[in-house]
């Protein structure tokens, strides 16, 4: 599990994840998947839900590491910003 997408993919669907987290709208699971981010406030319930489903390896450390890695879009954006900053400094 390297990314948030990997974690969400452990559930049958993003909607199922949202239900397990007790979210009012199942679409919030899809939103988290699209953003590549699970709000910290949901982490305790996520860890608990994973245990109930028999999903192993979901810990706070795993969640922190997954959120520390940029998603595909963010990584490309950060690389462009870094390259742009280097050009300005030169």
N, CA, C and O atoms as a CHARMM CRD file, in Angstrom:
* protein
*
  360
    1    1 UNK  N      0.84500  -1.18300   0.00000 PROA 1      0.00000
    2    1 UNK  CA     0.00000   0.00000   0.00000 PROA 1      0.00000
    3    1 UNK  C      0.88300   1.23600   0.00000 PROA 1      0.00000
    4    1 UNK  O      1.38900   1.66100   1.03900 PROA 1      0.00000
    5    2 UNK  N      1.05300   1.78800  -1.15600 PROA 2      0.00000
    6    2 UNK  CA     1.91800   2.94500  -1.25600 PROA 2      0.00000
    7    2 UNK  C      1.14600   4.25000  -1.33500 PROA 2      0.00000
    8    2 UNK  O      1.65600   5.29800  -0.93900 PROA 2      0.00000
    9    3 UNK  N     -0.07200   4.19700  -1.83800 PROA 3      0.00000
   10    3 UNK  CA    -0.82900   5.43000  -2.03900 PROA 3      0.00000
   11    3 UNK  C     -2.21000   5.32300  -1.40700 PROA 3      0.00000
   12    3 UNK  O     -2.65500   4.24300  -1.01800 PROA 3      0.00000
   13    4 UNK  N     -2.86800   6.46200  -1.31700 PROA 4      0.00000
   14    4 UNK  CA    -4.24400   6.49200  -0.82700 PROA 4      0.00000
   15    4 UNK  C     -5.12600   5.65400  -1.74500 PROA 4      0.00000
   16    4 UNK  O     -6.02300   4.95100  -1.28100 PROA 4      0.00000
   17    5 UNK  N     -4.86800   5.73100  -3.04600 PROA 5      0.00000
   18    5 UNK  CA    -5.64800   4.93000  -3.99200 PROA 5      0.00000
   19    5 UNK  C     -5.51100   3.43800  -3.69100 PROA 5      0.00000
   20    5 UNK  O     -6.48500   2.69100  -3.79300 PROA 5      0.00000
   21    6 UNK  N     -4.31200   3.00500  -3.32400 PROA 6      0.00000
   22    6 UNK  CA    -4.09100   1.59800  -2.96700 PROA 6      0.00000
   23    6 UNK  C     -4.93300   1.21100  -1.75400 PROA 6      0.00000
   24    6 UNK  O     -5.50500   0.12200  -1.70700 PROA 6      0.00000
   25    7 UNK  N     -5.00100   2.09800  -0.78800 PROA 7      0.00000
   26    7 UNK  CA    -5.77100   1.83200   0.43200 PROA 7      0.00000
   27    7 UNK  C     -7.25300   1.74800   0.10200 PROA 7      0.00000
   28    7 UNK  O     -7.92500   0.80300   0.51600 PROA 7      0.00000
   29    8 UNK  N     -7.76800   2.71300  -0.63100 PROA 8      0.00000
   30    8 UNK  CA    -9.19000   2.72600  -0.98100 PROA 8      0.00000
   31    8 UNK  C     -9.54400   1.49700  -1.81900 PROA 8      0.00000
   32    8 UNK  O    -10.64700   0.96300  -1.70200 PROA 8      0.00000
   33    9 UNK  N     -8.62100   1.05200  -2.65300 PROA 9      0.00000
   34    9 UNK  CA    -8.86100  -0.11100  -3.51400 PROA 9      0.00000
   35    9 UNK  C     -9.02500  -1.41400  -2.72300 PROA 9      0.00000
   36    9 UNK  O     -9.47600  -2.41400  -3.28100 PROA 9      0.00000
   37   10 UNK  N     -8.67400  -1.41800  -1.45800 PROA 10     0.00000
   38   10 UNK  CA    -8.85600  -2.60400  -0.63300 PROA 10     0.00000
   39   10 UNK  C    -10.32700  -2.85100  -0.30400 PROA 10     0.00000
   40   10 UNK  O    -10.69300  -3.95200   0.10800 PROA 10     0.00000
   41   11 UNK  N    -11.16300  -1.84600  -0.48100 PROA 11     0.00000
   42   11 UNK  CA   -12.60300  -1.96900  -0.26600 PROA 11     0.00000
   43   11 UNK  C    -13.26500  -2.37600  -1.58000 PROA 11     0.00000
   44   11 UNK  O    -12.71700  -2.11900  -2.65200 PROA 11     0.00000
   45   12 UNK  N    -14.42900  -3.00500  -1.51100 PROA 12     0.00000
   46   12 UNK  CA   -15.13200  -3.36900  -2.74700 PROA 12     0.00000
   47   12 UNK  C    -15.42900  -2.15800  -3.63400 PROA 12     0.00000
   48   12 UNK  O    -15.45100  -2.26400  -4.86000 PROA 12     0.00000
   49   13 UNK  N    -15.65700  -1.01300  -2.99900 PROA 13     0.00000
   50   13 UNK  CA   -15.89600   0.22800  -3.74700 PROA 13     0.00000
   51   13 UNK  C    -15.65500   1.41000  -2.81900 PROA 13     0.00000
   52   13 UNK  O    -15.60300   1.25800  -1.59800 PROA 13     0.00000
   53   14 UNK  N    -15.50900   2.57800  -3.41000 PROA 14     0.00000
   54   14 UNK  CA   -15.34300   3.79800  -2.61100 PROA 14     0.00000
   55   14 UNK  C    -16.61600   4.07500  -1.81200 PROA 14     0.00000
   56   14 UNK  O    -16.55600   4.61900  -0.70900 PROA 14     0.00000
   57   15 UNK  N    -17.76100   3.70000  -2.36800 PROA 15     0.00000
   58   15 UNK  CA   -19.03400   3.87600  -1.65700 PROA 15     0.00000
   59   15 UNK  C    -19.08400   3.01000  -0.40400 PROA 15     0.00000
   60   15 UNK  O    -19.57000   3.44200   0.64100 PROA 15     0.00000
   61   16 UNK  N    -18.57700   1.78200  -0.51700 PROA 16     0.00000
   62   16 UNK  CA   -18.52900   0.88400   0.64900 PROA 16     0.00000
   63   16 UNK  C    -17.62600   1.46400   1.73400 PROA 16     0.00000
   64   16 UNK  O    -17.93200   1.37800   2.92400 PROA 16     0.00000
   65   17 UNK  N    -16.52700   2.04400   1.31600 PROA 17     0.00000
   66   17 UNK  CA   -15.62500   2.68200   2.27100 PROA 17     0.00000
   67   17 UNK  C    -16.35700   3.80800   2.98900 PROA 17     0.00000
   68   17 UNK  O    -16.27700   3.92700   4.21200 PROA 17     0.00000
   69   18 UNK  N    -17.06600   4.63200   2.23000 PROA 18     0.00000
   70   18 UNK  CA   -17.81300   5.74300   2.83100 PROA 18     0.00000
   71   18 UNK  C    -18.82300   5.22100   3.84900 PROA 18     0.00000
   72   18 UNK  O    -18.97800   5.80200   4.92300 PROA 18     0.00000
   73   19 UNK  N    -19.51000   4.12900   3.51900 PROA 19     0.00000
   74   19 UNK  CA   -20.46600   3.53200   4.45800 PROA 19     0.00000
   75   19 UNK  C    -19.75700   3.05900   5.71600 PROA 19     0.00000
   76   19 UNK  O    -20.22900   3.29100   6.82900 PROA 19     0.00000
   77   20 UNK  N    -18.62100   2.39500   5.53600 PROA 20     0.00000
   78   20 UNK  CA   -17.86600   1.90400   6.69200 PROA 20     0.00000
   79   20 UNK  C    -17.39200   3.04600   7.58700 PROA 20     0.00000
   80   20 UNK  O    -17.26800   2.88300   8.80100 PROA 20     0.00000
   81   21 UNK  N    -17.13100   4.19100   6.98500 PROA 21     0.00000
   82   21 UNK  CA   -16.67600   5.34900   7.76100 PROA 21     0.00000
   83   21 UNK  C    -17.83600   6.10900   8.39100 PROA 21     0.00000
   84   21 UNK  O    -17.62300   7.03900   9.16900 PROA 21     0.00000
   85   22 UNK  N    -19.06600   5.71300   8.05700 PROA 22     0.00000
   86   22 UNK  CA   -20.23900   6.37500   8.61400 PROA 22     0.00000
   87   22 UNK  C    -20.52400   7.72500   7.98700 PROA 22     0.00000
   88   22 UNK  O    -21.14700   8.58600   8.60700 PROA 22     0.00000
   89   23 UNK  N    -20.06700   7.91100   6.75400 PROA 23     0.00000
   90   23 UNK  CA   -20.29300   9.18800   6.08100 PROA 23     0.00000
   91   23 UNK  C    -21.73200   9.27600   5.59200 PROA 23     0.00000
   92   23 UNK  O    -22.32600   8.27100   5.20200 PROA 23     0.00000
   93   24 UNK  N    -22.28400  10.47800   5.61500 PROA 24     0.00000
   94   24 UNK  CA   -23.68400  10.67000   5.22900 PROA 24     0.00000
   95   24 UNK  C    -23.91200  10.39500   3.75300 PROA 24     0.00000
   96   24 UNK  O    -24.96100   9.88100   3.36400 PROA 24     0.00000
   97   25 UNK  N    -22.94100  10.73300   2.94400 PROA 25     0.00000
   98   25 UNK  CA   -23.07600  10.53700   1.50100 PROA 25     0.00000
   99   25 UNK  C    -22.02300   9.54800   1.01800 PROA 25     0.00000
  100   25 UNK  O    -20.83200   9.70100   1.28600 PROA 25     0.00000
  101   26 UNK  N    -22.48700   8.54100   0.30500 PROA 26     0.00000
  102   26 UNK  CA   -21.56100   7.54600  -0.22800 PROA 26     0.00000
  103   26 UNK  C    -20.62300   8.15400  -1.26300 PROA 26     0.00000
  104   26 UNK  O    -19.52900   7.64000  -1.49800 PROA 26     0.00000
  105   27 UNK  N    -21.05300   9.24700  -1.87900 PROA 27     0.00000
  106   27 UNK  CA   -20.21500   9.90100  -2.89400 PROA 27     0.00000
  107   27 UNK  C    -18.93600  10.46700  -2.28900 PROA 27     0.00000
  108   27 UNK  O    -17.97600  10.73300  -3.01400 PROA 27     0.00000
  109   28 UNK  N    -18.91000  10.65300  -0.98000 PROA 28     0.00000
  110   28 UNK  CA   -17.70000  11.17600  -0.33800 PROA 28     0.00000
  111   28 UNK  C    -16.53000  10.20600  -0.48600 PROA 28     0.00000
  112   28 UNK  O    -15.37300  10.62400  -0.51500 PROA 28     0.00000
  113   29 UNK  N    -16.82900   8.92800  -0.57900 PROA 29     0.00000
  114   29 UNK  CA   -15.77000   7.95000  -0.82800 PROA 29     0.00000
  115   29 UNK  C    -15.13200   8.16800  -2.19000 PROA 29     0.00000
  116   29 UNK  O    -13.91500   8.06600  -2.34500 PROA 29     0.00000
  117   30 UNK  N    -15.96600   8.46900  -3.17000 PROA 30     0.00000
  118   30 UNK  CA   -15.47100   8.75200  -4.51900 PROA 30     0.00000
  119   30 UNK  C    -14.66100  10.03700  -4.53600 PROA 30     0.00000
  120   30 UNK  O    -13.65600  10.13400  -5.24000 PROA 30     0.00000
  121   31 UNK  N    -15.09600  11.02000  -3.76400 PROA 31     0.00000
  122   31 UNK  CA   -14.37300  12.29500  -3.68100 PROA 31     0.00000
  123   31 UNK  C    -12.99000  12.06800  -3.07300 PROA 31     0.00000
  124   31 UNK  O    -11.99800  12.60300  -3.57000 PROA 31     0.00000
  125   32 UNK  N    -12.92000  11.28000  -2.00600 PROA 32     0.00000
  126   32 UNK  CA   -11.62100  10.99000  -1.38700 PROA 32     0.00000
  127   32 UNK  C    -10.70300  10.27800  -2.38000 PROA 32     0.00000
  128   32 UNK  O     -9.50800  10.56500  -2.45300 PROA 32     0.00000
  129   33 UNK  N    -11.27400   9.35500  -3.13400 PROA 33     0.00000
  130   33 UNK  CA   -10.48400   8.62800  -4.13300 PROA 33     0.00000
  131   33 UNK  C     -9.96500   9.58100  -5.20100 PROA 33     0.00000
  132   33 UNK  O     -8.79600   9.51000  -5.58100 PROA 33     0.00000
  133   34 UNK  N    -10.82500  10.47200  -5.68700 PROA 34     0.00000
  134   34 UNK  CA   -10.42600  11.42300  -6.73000 PROA 34     0.00000
  135   34 UNK  C     -9.35500  12.38700  -6.22900 PROA 34     0.00000
  136   34 UNK  O     -8.44000  12.74400  -6.97200 PROA 34     0.00000
  137   35 UNK  N     -9.46600  12.80400  -4.98300 PROA 35     0.00000
  138   35 UNK  CA    -8.48800  13.73900  -4.40600 PROA 35     0.00000
  139   35 UNK  C     -7.19900  13.04000  -3.99300 PROA 35     0.00000
  140   35 UNK  O     -6.15000  13.66800  -3.85000 PROA 35     0.00000
  141   36 UNK  N     -7.29800  11.73400  -3.80500 PROA 36     0.00000
  142   36 UNK  CA    -6.12600  11.00300  -3.32300 PROA 36     0.00000
  143   36 UNK  C     -5.81100  11.33700  -1.87900 PROA 36     0.00000
  144   36 UNK  O     -4.65200  11.36400  -1.46600 PROA 36     0.00000
  145   37 UNK  N     -6.87900  11.59300  -1.11200 PROA 37     0.00000
  146   37 UNK  CA    -6.68100  12.00500   0.27200 PROA 37     0.00000
  147   37 UNK  C     -7.86500  11.56700   1.13000 PROA 37     0.00000
  148   37 UNK  O     -9.02400  11.72000   0.74400 PROA 37     0.00000
  149   38 UNK  N     -7.54900  11.02600   2.29000 PROA 38     0.00000
  150   38 UNK  CA    -8.56300  10.67100   3.27500 PROA 38     0.00000
  151   38 UNK  C     -8.35100  11.60800   4.45400 PROA 38     0.00000
  152   38 UNK  O     -7.29000  11.57400   5.07700 PROA 38     0.00000
  153   39 UNK  N     -9.34400  12.45200   4.78000 PROA 39     0.00000
  154   39 UNK  CA    -9.16700  13.38400   5.89300 PROA 39     0.00000
  155   39 UNK  C     -8.77900  12.65900   7.19000 PROA 39     0.00000
  156   39 UNK  O     -9.30500  11.59200   7.50600 PROA 39     0.00000
  157   40 UNK  N     -7.86900  13.25200   7.90900 PROA 40     0.00000
  158   40 UNK  CA    -7.33300  12.66600   9.14600 PROA 40     0.00000
  159   40 UNK  C     -8.44400  12.31700  10.13200 PROA 40     0.00000
  160   40 UNK  O     -8.33500  11.33000  10.86000 PROA 40     0.00000
  161   41 UNK  N     -9.49100  13.10000  10.16600 PROA 41     0.00000
  162   41 UNK  CA   -10.59100  12.86000  11.10000 PROA 41     0.00000
  163   41 UNK  C    -11.20300  11.46700  10.89100 PROA 41     0.00000
  164   41 UNK  O    -11.79400  10.91400  11.81900 PROA 41     0.00000
  165   42 UNK  N    -11.07000  10.90300   9.70500 PROA 42     0.00000
  166   42 UNK  CA   -11.64000   9.58500   9.40500 PROA 42     0.00000
  167   42 UNK  C    -10.67100   8.43300   9.66700 PROA 42     0.00000
  168   42 UNK  O    -11.08200   7.27300   9.62000 PROA 42     0.00000
  169   43 UNK  N     -9.42100   8.71300   9.93600 PROA 43     0.00000
  170   43 UNK  CA    -8.41900   7.65600  10.08000 PROA 43     0.00000
  171   43 UNK  C     -8.74600   6.63600  11.17000 PROA 43     0.00000
  172   43 UNK  O     -8.60500   5.43800  10.92400 PROA 43     0.00000
  173   44 UNK  N     -9.17900   7.05500  12.36900 PROA 44     0.00000
  174   44 UNK  CA    -9.49000   6.03900  13.38900 PROA 44     0.00000
  175   44 UNK  C    -10.58100   5.07000  12.92200 PROA 44     0.00000
  176   44 UNK  O    -10.47000   3.86100  13.12700 PROA 44     0.00000
  177   45 UNK  N    -11.64100   5.60800  12.29100 PROA 45     0.00000
  178   45 UNK  CA   -12.71900   4.74400  11.79300 PROA 45     0.00000
  179   45 UNK  C    -12.24000   3.87500  10.63300 PROA 45     0.00000
  180   45 UNK  O    -12.68500   2.73700  10.48300 PROA 45     0.00000
  181   46 UNK  N    -11.34200   4.40400   9.82000 PROA 46     0.00000
  182   46 UNK  CA   -10.79600   3.64400   8.69400 PROA 46     0.00000
  183   46 UNK  C    -10.01700   2.43400   9.20300 PROA 46     0.00000
  184   46 UNK  O    -10.18200   1.32400   8.69800 PROA 46     0.00000
  185   47 UNK  N     -9.18100   2.65300  10.19200 PROA 47     0.00000
  186   47 UNK  CA    -8.39200   1.56400  10.77300 PROA 47     0.00000
  187   47 UNK  C     -9.31500   0.51300  11.39100 PROA 47     0.00000
  188   47 UNK  O     -9.10700  -0.68800  11.21400 PROA 47     0.00000
  189   48 UNK  N    -10.33000   0.97300  12.11300 PROA 48     0.00000
  190   48 UNK  CA   -11.29700   0.06700  12.72400 PROA 48     0.00000
  191   48 UNK  C    -12.08400  -0.70900  11.66300 PROA 48     0.00000
  192   48 UNK  O    -12.28200  -1.91700  11.79500 PROA 48     0.00000
  193   49 UNK  N    -12.52600  -0.01900  10.62200 PROA 49     0.00000
  194   49 UNK  CA   -13.29500  -0.66600   9.54500 PROA 49     0.00000
  195   49 UNK  C    -12.44500  -1.70300   8.82300 PROA 49     0.00000
  196   49 UNK  O    -12.94100  -2.76600   8.44800 PROA 49     0.00000
  197   50 UNK  N    -11.17700  -1.39800   8.62900 PROA 50     0.00000
  198   50 UNK  CA   -10.28100  -2.35000   7.96400 PROA 50     0.00000
  199   50 UNK  C    -10.16700  -3.62800   8.79500 PROA 50     0.00000
  200   50 UNK  O    -10.21600  -4.73300   8.25400 PROA 50     0.00000
  201   51 UNK  N    -10.01600  -3.47100  10.10400 PROA 51     0.00000
  202   51 UNK  CA    -9.91200  -4.64300  10.98000 PROA 51     0.00000
  203   51 UNK  C    -11.18400  -5.47900  10.91200 PROA 51     0.00000
  204   51 UNK  O    -11.12000  -6.70600  10.84700 PROA 51     0.00000
  205   52 UNK  N    -12.35200  -4.81100  10.92700 PROA 52     0.00000
  206   52 UNK  CA   -13.63000  -5.52900  10.86700 PROA 52     0.00000
  207   52 UNK  C    -13.77600  -6.29900   9.56300 PROA 52     0.00000
  208   52 UNK  O    -14.38800  -7.36700   9.53800 PROA 52     0.00000
  209   53 UNK  N    -13.22400  -5.77300   8.49100 PROA 53     0.00000
  210   53 UNK  CA   -13.30000  -6.43500   7.17700 PROA 53     0.00000
  211   53 UNK  C    -12.18000  -7.45400   6.98100 PROA 53     0.00000
  212   53 UNK  O    -12.14700  -8.16200   5.97500 PROA 53     0.00000
  213   54 UNK  N    -11.26600  -7.52600   7.94400 PROA 54     0.00000
  214   54 UNK  CA   -10.15400  -8.46200   7.81400 PROA 54     0.00000
  215   54 UNK  C     -9.04500  -7.94200   6.91000 PROA 54     0.00000
  216   54 UNK  O     -8.21600  -8.70900   6.42100 PROA 54     0.00000
  217   55 UNK  N     -9.03900  -6.63000   6.69400 PROA 55     0.00000
  218   55 UNK  CA    -7.99500  -5.99700   5.88200 PROA 55     0.00000
  219   55 UNK  C     -6.82600  -5.69700   6.81100 PROA 55     0.00000
  220   55 UNK  O     -6.96600  -4.94800   7.77700 PROA 55     0.00000
  221   56 UNK  N     -5.69500  -6.27800   6.51600 PROA 56     0.00000
  222   56 UNK  CA    -4.52500  -6.10700   7.38300 PROA 56     0.00000
  223   56 UNK  C     -3.60700  -5.01900   6.84900 PROA 56     0.00000
  224   56 UNK  O     -3.57300  -4.73900   5.65100 PROA 56     0.00000
  225   57 UNK  N     -2.86700  -4.41400   7.76400 PROA 57     0.00000
  226   57 UNK  CA    -1.81700  -3.48600   7.36500 PROA 57     0.00000
  227   57 UNK  C     -2.20900  -2.02400   7.31300 PROA 57     0.00000
  228   57 UNK  O     -1.39200  -1.18600   6.93200 PROA 57     0.00000
  229   58 UNK  N     -3.44000  -1.69500   7.68600 PROA 58     0.00000
  230   58 UNK  CA    -3.83400  -0.28200   7.70400 PROA 58     0.00000
  231   58 UNK  C     -3.52600   0.25300   9.10000 PROA 58     0.00000
  232   58 UNK  O     -4.19500  -0.09400  10.07300 PROA 58     0.00000
  233   59 UNK  N     -2.51100   1.09400   9.18200 PROA 59     0.00000
  234   59 UNK  CA    -2.09400   1.69800  10.44500 PROA 59     0.00000
  235   59 UNK  C     -1.94900   3.20500  10.24300 PROA 59     0.00000
  236   59 UNK  O     -1.98800   3.69800   9.11600 PROA 59     0.00000
  237   60 UNK  N     -1.78500   3.91500  11.33100 PROA 60     0.00000
  238   60 UNK  CA    -1.55100   5.35900  11.21700 PROA 60     0.00000
  239   60 UNK  C     -0.28400   5.63200  10.40900 PROA 60     0.00000
  240   60 UNK  O     -0.23800   6.56200   9.60300 PROA 60     0.00000
  241   61 UNK  N      0.73100   4.82000  10.63300 PROA 61     0.00000
  242   61 UNK  CA     1.98600   5.01300   9.89800 PROA 61     0.00000
  243   61 UNK  C      1.77300   4.83000   8.39100 PROA 61     0.00000
  244   61 UNK  O      2.28900   5.60700   7.58900 PROA 61     0.00000
  245   62 UNK  N      1.01900   3.81200   8.01800 PROA 62     0.00000
  246   62 UNK  CA     0.72400   3.57500   6.60100 PROA 62     0.00000
  247   62 UNK  C     -0.04000   4.76100   6.02200 PROA 62     0.00000
  248   62 UNK  O      0.25200   5.20600   4.91200 PROA 62     0.00000
  249   63 UNK  N     -1.01100   5.27200   6.76500 PROA 63     0.00000
  250   63 UNK  CA    -1.80200   6.41100   6.28900 PROA 63     0.00000
  251   63 UNK  C     -0.94200   7.66300   6.13600 PROA 63     0.00000
  252   63 UNK  O     -1.06500   8.38900   5.14900 PROA 63     0.00000
  253   64 UNK  N     -0.08300   7.91200   7.09900 PROA 64     0.00000
  254   64 UNK  CA     0.81100   9.07600   7.00700 PROA 64     0.00000
  255   64 UNK  C      1.70600   8.95200   5.78200 PROA 64     0.00000
  256   64 UNK  O      1.84800   9.90600   5.01800 PROA 64     0.00000
  257   65 UNK  N      2.30300   7.79500   5.59300 PROA 65     0.00000
  258   65 UNK  CA     3.19300   7.59500   4.44700 PROA 65     0.00000
  259   65 UNK  C      2.45000   7.71700   3.12400 PROA 65     0.00000
  260   65 UNK  O      2.97700   8.28400   2.16700 PROA 65     0.00000
  261   66 UNK  N      1.24300   7.19400   3.06300 PROA 66     0.00000
  262   66 UNK  CA     0.45500   7.28100   1.83000 PROA 66     0.00000
  263   66 UNK  C      0.12500   8.73000   1.49300 PROA 66     0.00000
  264   66 UNK  O      0.11200   9.11100   0.32300 PROA 66     0.00000
  265   67 UNK  N     -0.13700   9.52600   2.50300 PROA 67     0.00000
  266   67 UNK  CA    -0.46900  10.93200   2.27000 PROA 67     0.00000
  267   67 UNK  C      0.77500  11.78100   2.02100 PROA 67     0.00000
  268   67 UNK  O      0.67900  12.87700   1.46700 PROA 67     0.00000
  269   68 UNK  N      1.92800  11.28600   2.42200 PROA 68     0.00000
  270   68 UNK  CA     3.16700  12.03400   2.19500 PROA 68     0.00000
  271   68 UNK  C      3.62500  11.92100   0.74800 PROA 68     0.00000
  272   68 UNK  O      4.38200  12.76500   0.26800 PROA 68     0.00000
  273   69 UNK  N      3.17300  10.88800   0.05400 PROA 69     0.00000
  274   69 UNK  CA     3.52900  10.69600  -1.35700 PROA 69     0.00000
  275   69 UNK  C      2.55500  11.48000  -2.21800 PROA 69     0.00000
  276   69 UNK  O      1.34300  11.37300  -2.02900 PROA 69     0.00000
  277   70 UNK  N      3.05600  12.25800  -3.14900 PROA 70     0.00000
  278   70 UNK  CA     2.13300  12.96900  -4.03800 PROA 70     0.00000
  279   70 UNK  C      1.44100  11.99300  -4.97800 PROA 70     0.00000
  280   70 UNK  O      2.02800  11.00300  -5.41400 PROA 70     0.00000
  281   71 UNK  N      0.17400  12.29400  -5.28100 PROA 71     0.00000
  282   71 UNK  CA    -0.52200  11.48000  -6.28000 PROA 71     0.00000
  283   71 UNK  C      0.03500  11.84800  -7.64100 PROA 71     0.00000
  284   71 UNK  O      0.83500  12.77800  -7.74600 PROA 71     0.00000
  285   72 UNK  N     -0.36300  11.15000  -8.66800 PROA 72     0.00000
  286   72 UNK  CA     0.17800  11.37600 -10.02000 PROA 72     0.00000
  287   72 UNK  C      0.09800  12.84100 -10.41600 PROA 72     0.00000
  288   72 UNK  O      1.08700  13.41400 -10.87300 PROA 72     0.00000
  289   73 UNK  N     -1.04800  13.44300 -10.25100 PROA 73     0.00000
  290   73 UNK  CA    -1.21800  14.83800 -10.64800 PROA 73     0.00000
  291   73 UNK  C     -0.37700  15.78300  -9.81100 PROA 73     0.00000
  292   73 UNK  O      0.23300  16.71500 -10.33600 PROA 73     0.00000
  293   74 UNK  N     -0.34400  15.54100  -8.50400 PROA 74     0.00000
  294   74 UNK  CA     0.41400  16.41800  -7.62100 PROA 74     0.00000
  295   74 UNK  C      1.90300  16.32800  -7.90500 PROA 74     0.00000
  296   74 UNK  O      2.59600  17.34600  -7.91000 PROA 74     0.00000
  297   75 UNK  N      2.39600  15.13400  -8.13900 PROA 75     0.00000
  298   75 UNK  CA     3.82100  14.95700  -8.39800 PROA 75     0.00000
  299   75 UNK  C      4.26300  15.71300  -9.62900 PROA 75     0.00000
  300   75 UNK  O      5.30600  16.36800  -9.62400 PROA 75     0.00000
  301   76 UNK  N      3.47600  15.62600 -10.67800 PROA 76     0.00000
  302   76 UNK  CA     3.80700  16.33600 -11.91300 PROA 76     0.00000
  303   76 UNK  C      3.77500  17.83400 -11.68100 PROA 76     0.00000
  304   76 UNK  O      4.62100  18.56800 -12.19000 PROA 76     0.00000
  305   77 UNK  N      2.80300  18.28200 -10.91600 PROA 77     0.00000
  306   77 UNK  CA     2.68000  19.70500 -10.62000 PROA 77     0.00000
  307   77 UNK  C      3.87000  20.19200  -9.80400 PROA 77     0.00000
  308   77 UNK  O      4.41200  21.26600 -10.06600 PROA 77     0.00000
  309   78 UNK  N      4.27400  19.40300  -8.81500 PROA 78     0.00000
  310   78 UNK  CA     5.40800  19.78400  -7.97700 PROA 78     0.00000
  311   78 UNK  C      6.69400  19.82600  -8.78800 PROA 78     0.00000
  312   78 UNK  O      7.53500  20.70000  -8.58200 PROA 78     0.00000
  313   79 UNK  N      6.84600  18.87900  -9.71200 PROA 79     0.00000
  314   79 UNK  CA     8.04000  18.87400 -10.55400 PROA 79     0.00000
  315   79 UNK  C      8.08700  20.12200 -11.42900 PROA 79     0.00000
  316   79 UNK  O      9.15200  20.71000 -11.61500 PROA 79     0.00000
  317   80 UNK  N      6.93700  20.52900 -11.96800 PROA 80     0.00000
  318   80 UNK  CA     6.89200  21.73800 -12.79800 PROA 80     0.00000
  319   80 UNK  C      7.22800  22.96500 -11.96300 PROA 80     0.00000
  320   80 UNK  O      7.96100  23.84500 -12.41400 PROA 80     0.00000
  321   81 UNK  N      6.69100  23.02700 -10.74300 PROA 81     0.00000
  322   81 UNK  CA     6.97200  24.16600  -9.87500 PROA 81     0.00000
  323   81 UNK  C      8.45400  24.22300  -9.53700 PROA 81     0.00000
  324   81 UNK  O      9.05000  25.30000  -9.53700 PROA 81     0.00000
  325   82 UNK  N      9.05000  23.07500  -9.25000 PROA 82     0.00000
  326   82 UNK  CA    10.46500  23.02100  -8.91000 PROA 82     0.00000
  327   82 UNK  C     11.32300  23.47000 -10.08700 PROA 82     0.00000
  328   82 UNK  O     12.26500  24.24300  -9.91300 PROA 82     0.00000
  329   83 UNK  N     10.99900  22.99000 -11.27600 PROA 83     0.00000
  330   83 UNK  CA    11.75000  23.37500 -12.47400 PROA 83     0.00000
  331   83 UNK  C     11.60300  24.86300 -12.73500 PROA 83     0.00000
  332   83 UNK  O     12.56000  25.52900 -13.12900 PROA 83     0.00000
  333   84 UNK  N     10.40800  25.38000 -12.51600 PROA 84     0.00000
  334   84 UNK  CA    10.14900  26.80200 -12.72800 PROA 84     0.00000
  335   84 UNK  C     10.95300  27.64500 -11.73800 PROA 84     0.00000
  336   84 UNK  O     11.49700  28.68700 -12.10300 PROA 84     0.00000
  337   85 UNK  N     11.02700  27.19200 -10.49000 PROA 85     0.00000
  338   85 UNK  CA    11.78300  27.91300  -9.46500 PROA 85     0.00000
  339   85 UNK  C     13.26400  27.93400  -9.79500 PROA 85     0.00000
  340   85 UNK  O     13.93800  28.94100  -9.58100 PROA 85     0.00000
  341   86 UNK  N     13.77600  26.81800 -10.31900 PROA 86     0.00000
  342   86 UNK  CA    15.19500  26.74200 -10.67600 PROA 86     0.00000
  343   86 UNK  C     15.51800  27.70900 -11.81000 PROA 86     0.00000
  344   86 UNK  O     16.57700  28.33600 -11.80800 PROA 86     0.00000
  345   87 UNK  N     14.60900  27.83200 -12.77800 PROA 87     0.00000
  346   87 UNK  CA    14.82600  28.75000 -13.89700 PROA 87     0.00000
  347   87 UNK  C     14.86100  30.19300 -13.40700 PROA 87     0.00000
  348   87 UNK  O     15.68500  30.99100 -13.85500 PROA 87     0.00000
  349   88 UNK  N     13.95600  30.52200 -12.47700 PROA 88     0.00000
  350   88 UNK  CA    13.89200  31.88300 -11.94600 PROA 88     0.00000
  351   88 UNK  C     15.15100  32.21300 -11.15300 PROA 88     0.00000
  352   88 UNK  O     15.62300  33.35000 -11.18200 PROA 88     0.00000
  353   89 UNK  N     15.69600  31.22700 -10.44500 PROA 89     0.00000
  354   89 UNK  CA    16.88200  31.45300  -9.62200 PROA 89     0.00000
  355   89 UNK  C     18.13900  31.63900 -10.47600 PROA 89     0.00000
  356   89 UNK  O     19.10200  32.26800 -10.03600 PROA 89     0.00000
  357   90 UNK  N     18.13100  31.10100 -11.67700 PROA 90     0.00000
  358   90 UNK  CA    19.31600  31.15900 -12.55200 PROA 90     0.00000
  359   90 UNK  C     19.51600  32.47600 -13.20200 PROA 90     0.00000
  360   90 UNK  O     20.47200  32.65300 -13.95800 PROA 90     0.00000
